[in-house]
Amino acid sequence: MTLPLALRADILKTLMLEDRTEIRTIRLALYHTVSFVTVSSFVLAAFLANSQLKDYLFYALIDALLLLIIWVVFVRLMGDLYHARQCQKLRERLVVALDATEGETDPFRPFQSAEDEIPTITDAELKWLPILATVAITAKVVILAVVLPHLMKA
């Protein structure tokens, strides 16, 4: 049984809407995670600087672990985002092919594998998020380890 063209279009429209929602959710998760972990690094430094603990190697270790979290989450979410973009590209190709497949008896397969699709949107601007977080946290570690001890002595 072949599906009518209007039903195929509705299915693809719904799937494209879900793809866009998933992409938006992944991007927001990336923004929120990087922002939260970066701010947490500064909050932890302020809390620990107020305490009696003056071991700056400990600060550096904590920040290294937070940077590791940032980069692991970034790589994982960028992989998810790439696959979501592949699905979006597949759906776009299926929408364009709707007119050509109207009278065919081939089954309508909107859930086929999208691994061969190459997304046109690369989300390259997101790479600046963990880079800027790394620079900010590294600068904070250098300031805490180099500048702060000299200020404490004075």
C-alpha positions in Angstrom: 0.0 0.0 0.0 1.4 3.3 -1.0 0.8 6.4 1.0 -0.8 9.5 -0.5 1.4 12.4 -1.3 -0.3 14.6 1.3 0.4 12.0 4.1 4.0 11.6 3.0 4.4 15.4 3.1 2.8 15.6 6.6 5.1 12.8 7.9 8.2 14.6 6.6 7.1 17.9 7.9 6.6 16.4 11.4 10.0 14.7 11.2 11.8 17.9 10.1 10.2 19.7 13.0 11.5 17.1 15.4 14.9 17.3 13.8 15.0 21.0 14.3 13.8 20.7 17.9 16.6 18.1 18.6 19.2 20.4 17.0 18.1 23.3 19.1 18.1 21.2 22.3 21.6 19.9 21.6 22.9 23.4 21.0 21.3 24.7 24.2 22.7 21.8 26.2 26.2 22.7 24.8 25.8 26.4 25.7 24.5 25.6 29.1 27.0 23.0 30.0 30.1 25.0 28.9 28.7 28.1 30.7 27.8 26.3 33.9 31.2 24.5 34.2 33.1 27.7 33.4 31.2 29.7 36.0 31.6 26.8 38.5 35.3 27.0 38.1 35.4 30.7 39.1 32.9 30.1 42.0 35.1 27.2 43.3 38.2 29.3 43.0 36.6 32.1 44.9 35.4 29.7 47.6 38.7 28.0 47.9 40.7 31.2 47.9 38.6 32.3 50.9 39.5 29.2 52.8 42.8 28.3 54.4 43.8 26.1 51.5 46.6 27.7 49.6 47.8 24.8 47.5 47.6 26.2 43.9 48.4 22.8 42.4 45.1 21.7 43.9 43.3 24.6 42.1 45.0 23.7 38.8 44.0 20.0 39.2 40.3 21.0 39.8 40.4 23.3 36.8 42.0 20.6 34.6 39.2 18.2 35.5 36.6 20.9 34.8 38.3 21.5 31.4 38.2 17.8 30.7 34.5 17.8 31.4 33.9 20.7 29.1 35.8 19.1 26.2 34.3 15.6 26.7 30.8 17.0 26.7 31.6 19.2 23.7 32.9 16.4 21.6 30.0 14.1 22.6 27.4 16.8 21.8 29.0 17.8 18.6 28.8 14.2 17.4 25.1 14.1 18.3 24.6 17.5 16.5 26.4 16.1 13.4 24.1 13.1 13.3 21.0 15.3 13.8 22.1 17.5 10.9 22.5 14.3 8.8 18.9 13.3 9.5 17.8 16.9 8.7 19.6 16.7 5.4 18.0 13.3 4.6 14.5 14.7 5.3 15.2 17.7 3.0 16.3 15.4 0.3 13.1 13.3 0.8 10.9 16.4 0.6 12.5 17.4 -2.7 12.0 13.9 -4.0 8.3 13.8 -3.1 7.1 15.0 -6.5 9.3 12.5 -8.3 8.0 9.5 -6.2 4.3 10.3 -6.3 3.3 7.5 -8.7 6.0 5.0 -7.7 5.3 1.8 -5.8 8.5 1.9 -3.8 7.8 2.1 -0.1 8.1 5.4 1.6 11.0 5.2 4.0 11.5 8.4 6.1 13.5 6.5 8.7 16.3 5.2 6.5 19.9 5.5 7.4 21.4 9.0 7.1 25.0 8.0 7.5 25.9 8.9 3.9 24.5 12.4 4.2 26.8 15.3 4.4 25.3 18.2 6.3 25.5 21.6 4.8 25.4 23.3 8.2 28.6 22.6 10.1 27.9 24.5 13.4 31.6 25.6 13.3 30.8 28.7 15.5 30.2 26.4 18.4 33.9 25.5 18.6 34.6 28.9 20.1 32.7 28.0 23.3 35.1 25.5 24.8 38.1 27.4 23.4 37.1 30.6 25.2 36.2 28.6 28.3 39.7 27.0 28.2 41.4 30.4 27.8 39.4 31.9 30.7 40.0 29.0 33.1 43.7 28.8 32.1 44.1 32.6 32.7 42.4 32.2 36.1 44.8 29.4 37.0 47.8 31.4 36.0 46.6 34.4 38.0 45.9 32.3 41.0 49.3 30.5 40.8 51.5 33.4 39.9 50.0 36.8 40.8 48.0 36.0 43.9 50.9 34.6 46.0 52.8 37.8 45.3 49.8 39.9 46.4 49.5 37.9 49.6 53.1 38.6 50.6 52.7 42.3 50.1 
